[in-house]
Amino acid sequence: MNSDLELATSLADHADIMTMSRYRAMDLRIETKPDNTPVTEADQAVERMIRDTLADQRPDDGVIGEEFADTDISKSRLWVIDPIDATKNYVRGVPVWGTLIALVVDGDPLVGMISAPALGRRWWAVRGEGAFTRDVDGTVRQIHVSGVKSLCDASFSFSDQVGWEKFGSGNAFENVRSSVWRSRAYGDFWSHLMVAEGSVDIAAEPELNNFDMAAYIAVVIEAGGKVTGFDGTDPLSAGNSVTTNGLLHDEVLALITQ
């Protein structure tokens, strides 16, 4: 196994134990951050654990995380971590949440690990080695995007409609929704990973941070898909993400910007 993936796997194993131990806990401590998003003691504990382990095992790498200050971000190798993506789900007992861990080298996400223990699922990839998932029964399989070529046959997933009005003529969301066969708000990282698995063909979110995206970008690319910002540029710079099977990408971007 690739040594960086091996480390990411170990970090995810420990994170799963920590997050599940506090999931649905009646005494879970929840605070509100300045951006009005929630943070729990579990978010902070997991990020501390990951940072401490990286400081010990990858002392020359930088770290970008959601809960604490970035370190050594001028380094070519950066670990990008979201200890609990979809914290709002976590605090309400909705099982769609996960720990996202990525290694970004010179701006390119080369390793991605996403673990969603309440769903019993995990996804990972290393550049050039394919994308994989572990199903609820423990079976590991390689994953690929779909071969859907027409928007009228495509399934589209999103998180919500907040922020979409800033793009194109203000009708970006409806332009996409009305052009596809099916639309569902599976939400957060899961939408993009279902594109990687081929069960969804398009996923898009207008407002994202790097720690929301880096891990699933690595997986989607290795599954044969494409990820860009809403304007077609690097998503990590754009602050938003359109994920597709690649075949539909240009058409989706045109709908967003028209």
N, C-alpha and C positions, 0 to 999 in steps of 0.2 A: 504494500500500500504506500502511496505517496506520503512522505513524512509530514507534510503540512495537513493533508487530509486526515492522517492518523491523529494528529494533535486536535484538529477540529472535532473529530469523532469523540475523542476522550472528553473534550470540553462539553460537547452536547450531552454525553452520558451523565456527567455530573450536574449539568444544568437541569436535565429532566428530573433528577431526584429532588433537587432544590425547589423547582417550580411546582411539581406535583405535591410536595409535602405541604405547600401553603394554598394550593388550589381549593377553593370552596371553604377555606378556613373561616370560622365565624369571627376570629379575632385578627384577621388580616388587616394590617395597617395601610391605609390609602391616603395619599396626599395629592394636592392639586399643584401642578407646576405653573410657572408664569404664563405658559402658552395655553393654560386651561385644560391640559390633558392630564390624566391621572398617572401616578407612579406608586408602586407598592414596594414594601420591604423586599419582596421577592425579586423585582426588577433590579434593585440596587445590590442585593446580595449576589445575584448571578453575575452581574457585570463586574463586581469586585473580584469574584472568583476567577473569571476569565482574564481580567487584567493582571491579577497576581500570577496566574499560571503563565501568561505570555511574558511577563517581566522576567520570570525564571527561565523559561524555555526558549523564548525568542527575544532576548534583551536588545537586539539591534533593530527590531521592527517597531514601527509606530502603531498607535491604536486610535481609532475613532469609535466612539460609543455614544449611546443616547443619554445616559444618565450622568456621566462625569466628563471632565474636561479632556479634550483630545491631547495626545502626547506624541511628540516627534513626527508631526504630520509632513515634514519635509523629506522623510525617508522614502525610498522607492517601494519598500514593502510595508503595506498598511493593513492591519487587521481591522475590519469594520464589523461592529457587533450591535445587535439589538437584543437585549436579554429576554424581553418578552414583547414580541410584536403583537399588536391587538390587545393591549392592556385592558381596554374597555370591555372586551369579551371576557378576559381573565377574571376581572373583578365581579362580573355578573354571572359567572358560571357557564358561559358559552364556550364550548370546547375548541373553537377556531382561534388558536393563538400558538405561538411558537418562538423558539430561540433561533435567531439568524446569525450565522457566523460566516464571514467571507475573508479571503486574502486577496487584496488588490495590489497588483504589481505595476508600477508606472501607469496608474490610472485604469488598469484593465482587471476586472474580477476574474481570477484564475482558479480559485477554489471557492466552492459554496457548500454550506451545510445548513439545512433547515430541519429542526426537530420539533414536531408537534405531538407531545406525549399524550395529551388528552384525546387526540384523534387516533392515537396508536400508529402514527405515520412519521416517516423521515425521508428526506430527499438530499442528494449530494451529487457533486460533480467536480472533476478536475479537468482543466483545459486539455483537450486532446485524448481524453480517456473515457468519454461518454458520460451520460447522466443516469442516475439510478434512484430507485425508491425502495423502501422497505414497507411492505403492506402490514395490515393489522395482524395477520397470521404469522408474521416473521419472514415471509417470502421476500427475497430480493430480486428485482427485475430491472432491466434496462428500459428507459423510457424514451419516447420520441414524440414529436409534435404530430398533429394530424396532417392529412393530405387534402383538406377541404380547400377548394379553389374559388368558390363563389360566396359572396357576402350573403346571398339569400339562403345559403345552407349553413351559415356560420353561427356558432354559439358565442355570446359576448358576456363577460363577467366584469363587475365593477364593485366598488365599495359603497359609494353613495354619490349623489349628484352635486355635492358641495365643490365649488371651484371650477366646474366645467364652463360656467358662464363667461369666464375670462378668455375663452378661446374662440377663434373664428368670429362669426357674427353673433356669438352668444348662444348658438343652438347646437354646439358641438355634440353634446350628449344625445340629443334627440336625433341628430343626423346619423349617428352610429346605431342607436337603438332601433330606429325605424328601417334600417337597411339590412338587418340581420334576421335570421330565422328565429333565434331565441336569445333572451337576455335575462340574467339572474344576478343578484347581488351576493355572490359567494363571499367576496370581500378579502381585503388585506393580501398577505402573501399567497394564500390558497388559490386565489384567482389565477395568478401567474404560473403557479406550479401545475394547475390543471391544464394550462396551455402546454406546458412541457410534457405532460402525460398524454396529451391528445384528446382529452375529454372536453376541453374548451378550446376555441380557436383564437379568441381575442380577449385581452384583459387590459384595462387602462385605468390610471388614477392620475388626476391633475395636480396633486400636491403631495410630494414625497421627499423624504430625506435620504441621504446616501445609505444610512444604516437600514432603511426600509427595503432597499433595492439590491444592494451589491450581491447578497447571497443568491437570490433567485435569478439574477442576471446570469451568473455563472452556470446555473443549472439549465436555464432556458436555452442558452447558446449551445451547450453541449447536447441538448435534446434536438437540435436542428432548428430552433426558432430564432426570432429576431426581437431585440428590445432597443427602442430609441426613446428620446423625449418626444413630446407632442409636436415639436418642430422638426423632427427627424435627426436631431443632434444627439450627442452622448447623454444618456439619461442622468448620469451622475452629475453632470453640469447643468442640465435643464431643470432638475427638480421635479420631474414628472416622468411618467412611463407609459408607453404603449408596447404591449407584448403580444406578438402574434406568431402564427406558424410560419411566417415569412412570406407565404404565398399571397396573403391578404394585406400585407403591411402598407404598401403604397396607397391602396384604396382607403384604408382606415385613416391614414394621415390626411389624405385629401378631404375626407368627410369632416375631420376635426378642424381643419383650417379654412374651410369654405364659408 
